[in-house]
Amino acid sequence: MKKWIFIGLITLTGTLSCQKSGSELLPVREEKLVDVLFDLYLLQARVQNQIKKDSTLQAGKTVLLDYHQISEQQYDSCMILLKRDPEFLAVIQRQVEEKISRFEKSLSSK
């Protein structure tokens, strides 16, 4: 399920285009991107059963991007790069999943 939610996050992107792909072309640090995707995962899990899910998700995404000091264009560029580079997408996805796992363990240990 986590994998499908992450893939769902990837589909939230716009239609900006880039000529190249790879981690060196990310407009933000890789660690920051992982943090943003982790927070978006939590947001999506939180609003999953709400009636106005789409508008809540978009509003939450805007707040999260502001918090992480990432513009919508930077985020969209990152998502396009990830779509074009499946190997790099797998690396980022693994990092997000590891962060989710650590978070879940911290909740269960309380």
N, C-alpha and C positions, 0 to 999 in steps of 0.2 A: 504494500500500500504506500509506503514511504516513497518508493521509486515512482509510482504514478503521481503522487502529489508533487514530487520534484519536477517530473516531466510537465505537469500542469503549470508549474511556475514558469518553466521555460516558454510556454505558449503565451504568456502574458506580454510578450514583447511587441514592439512597434515594427516599422518597416524600414529602418535605416540600413544602409548598405556599407560594406567594407570590402576592400580588395584582398586583404590577407587575413590569416587567422593565427591563433596561438597566444600563449600566455604573455609573451613580450608585447603584444599589441593591446592588452587590456587597458582601458582608460583609468582603471583603479587597481589598487594592490589586490593580489589574489586572496589574501587573508580577509580583506574587507569584503570582497565579493562573497566569500564563504559566509561571513557574518550576516550579510544582507539576505542571502538565500535561506539561511537558518531562521532568521527572524520572519521572513515571508512564509516559511513553512509553518511556524508557530501561529502566525496570523491566519493562514488558511485553515489550519486545524481548528482554531478558535471560532471562526465564522461559518464553518461548514454547514451547520444546521440552522442558520439564520435565514429569515425570509428574504431580506434585501442583501443577500450575500455578495452580489457583484459590486454594488455601490459601497458596501462596507469594506470589501477587499481593496477596492481602488483607493478609497480614502485612507485606509491603513497603510497601503503601499506608499502613498505620497508622504505620510508621516514618517515611515521607516526610512525612506530615501533621504528625507530632510535630516533625520537623526544621524544617519551615517554620512551625511554631507556628500551625497551622490545625486547628480541630476538625472532626470528621466532619460535624457539622451545618453548619458554614460551607461546607465543600466541597460538600455536597449542595445547599445553597442556591445556590451558584454554578452547579452543573450544571443545576439547574432553570431558573435565569435564562437560561442559554445555550440551553437547549432551547426556551424561549419566545420568544427573540429571535434569529432566524436571521441577521440582519445583524450583530449583535454577536458571535454565534458565529463568523461568517466572519472578523471582525477578530481575534478571539482565536486562531482556528485558523491564520491567516496568520502571526501573531506566533510561535506555537509552531513552525510549519514553518520560519520564518526562523532561529529559534534552533537547530533540528535541523540545518539546512543549515550554519550557522556551525560547529557542533560537528563535523559530518562533515568539513568542510574542514580544521579544526584537526587532526583525526586523520590525514588524508591528507597533510598537510604535514610530519608528523613522520617 
